[in-house]
Amino acid sequence: MKAFVYRGPGQKALEERPIPVLEAPTDAIVKITRTTICGTDLHILKGDVPSCPPGRILGHEGVGVIETVGSAVTAFKPRDRVLISCISACGKCEFCRKLMYSHCSTGGWILGNTIDGTQAEYVRTPYADSSLYHIPAGADEEALVMLSDILPTGFECGVLNGKVQPGNTVAIVGAGPIGLAALLTAQFYSPAEIIMIDLDENRLEVAMKFGATAAVNSADGKAVEAVLKLTNGRGVDTVIEAVGIPATFELCQKLVAAGGTIANIGVHGSKVDLHLENLWDRNVTITTRLVDTVSTPMLLNILRSHKFDPRLLITHRFKLAQILEAYETFAHAAKTQALKVLIET
């Protein structure tokens, strides 16, 4: 089969690999029909994720058709169409019982990290019964790919952790795919204002089309002043960090109102400063999280009701044979105006 392989920092290739086989009775082999690229994949290619060794097939998102299942799999059978969760959950360990699937003692984020992933024609998915989802009849596969990771990540790590409430004011720092996913799902709770902050004017325009009430270009260094003006000097109830660099986390600390919440989504590869000298008396909550995908069944129901359209996040489409081009497009989003790229096998 064809597979996209990480060969070491800065090195990647589309290779021929053997079709995976069942290794445990709880496994399923899925023939991939559509997958995508995540910002985390770019971190791996830079060498920033030491748990992912050279030779690994990347990817942790996708939809497909079950080819075969292990003897312990009871909820799925061959030819079932399935959504693959980015998180593999045994469903039995201490963390899974707390619904912290991302910290599953034998699972978590392993696809495309510590085991081969979904950017291939076939993938082995551990713990199939608790890590796959049946695709509803008539559901659009392109939309469903967005439910593997990006939408539950934006929703759980940003909106739920950020305690977004009706009538609240929300700021989202970073209008990339994750920030836009948080924007789409924040609207479930009817906040009064959602202010998007980014350096890229095109992404800010997209955010306004997606439902943001205001857009602030932070290139001039005056984002704090702009947000304070929009909120009558108060700041925002929830600020969602969706970039993962020191400057944006510092910005979040300046935007949050007294009693507010800073919800971090971004993957931070460098240390950041926590300004307790300014925050110690502000009743501020700071949250961190890796997506657990506990919200996936709910998001599937909302998708079925046509209350939102995840396809809005897709800007480019490629075949698996073009995945090297897809990576270049996604990695140079400022030039290509890419959000999510869809890859069809």
Residue, then its C-alpha position, 0 to 999 in steps of 0.5 A: m500500500k502507499a503510505f506517507v512516512y516520516r524519515g527524520p527531522g525535515q525528511k518525508a516520503l511517500e512509500e510502499r508499505p505492507i498492509p497492516v494486520l491484526e495484532a490484538p483481538t480488539d483491533a480493526i483494519v480500516k481501508i482509508t477513504r479520506t484523511t487530512i493533515c494536522g498541525t501536529d504532523l508538522h511538529i513531528l516533521k520538525g523533530d519536535v515530537p520525540s515519541c514519534p520515531p523515523g519510519r512512522i506512517l503519519g496521520h491520526e484523522g480519517v474515515g474509511v471502511i472496515e476490512t477486518v476485525g479482531s475476535a473481541v470486536t463486537a460493535f463493528k464488522p467488515r464493510d462498516r463505514v467508520l469515523i476514526s478517532c484521533i484518540s485510541a481508548c481502551g475504555k477500562c483503565e483508570f484514565c478512561r474511567k474518568l473520560m480522560y481518553s487522551h491519557c489512556s494507559t495503553g492508548g491515547w494519541i498513538l496513531g501516527n505517533t507511537i504506531d502507524g497512522t492514517q495517511a495511508e491506504y490502510v490503518r490498524t486501529p487499536y480498541a476498535d469498539s471504543s475508538l471508532y464511530h459508525i458513520p450515519a446514513g447519508a453523512d458527508e465523509e468530507a465533513l466527518v474527517m473534521l470530527s476526527d480531531i480538529l472539531p472535538t479539539g477546538f470544542e473540548c480544549g477551547v469552548l468547554n475548558g473555556k467555560v463559554q456561556p450565553g451572553n459572554t464575551v470570547a476572544i480566540v487568539g489564532a484564526g487557523p484551523i483549530g481557532l476556527a473550529a473553536l469559533l464554530t463550536a463556541q456558537f453552540y452556547s450563544p456568546a454575545e461576542i466572539i473576537m478573532i485575533d490573528l496576523d493574517e487578514n485572509r483568515l480574519e475575513v474567513a472568521m467573520k464569515f464563520g460567525a465572529t462578531a469582530a476581527v482584530n489584526s494584531a500585526d500592529g501590536k495593538a491587539v490589547e487596546a483594540v479588544l479593550k475598546l470592544t469590551n469597554g475596558r473590561g476584557v473578555d470572559t474567555v480567551i482561547e489560545a490557539v497558536g502555541i507560542p509565547a507571544t500569544f499566551e502573553l497576549c491572552q493574559k492581557l485580554v482576560a477579564a477579572g473572573g475569566t478563563i484562559a483556555n490553552i489549546g496550542v502546542h507549546g514547544s517553548k517556555v512561556d512566562l506566567h505573569l502572576e504579578n498581574l494575575w494573582d488577584r484577578n480570579v482567573t482560571i487557566t486550563t490545559r488539555l489534550v483532546d479526549t474526543v468524549s464530545t464526538p457522539m454529540l458532534l455527530n448528532i449536531l452534524r446530522s441535524h445540519k446545525f453547522d457545516p465542518r466542510l467550511l474548514i476545507t480549502h484544498r483537496f488532493k489524492l494520496a499520490q499528491i500528499l507531498e504537494a498537500y504537505e507543502t500547501f498546508a505548511h505554507a498556509a500564509k501563501t496558499q491560504a490553506l485551512k484544512v487539506l483533504i486527502e482522498t485515497 
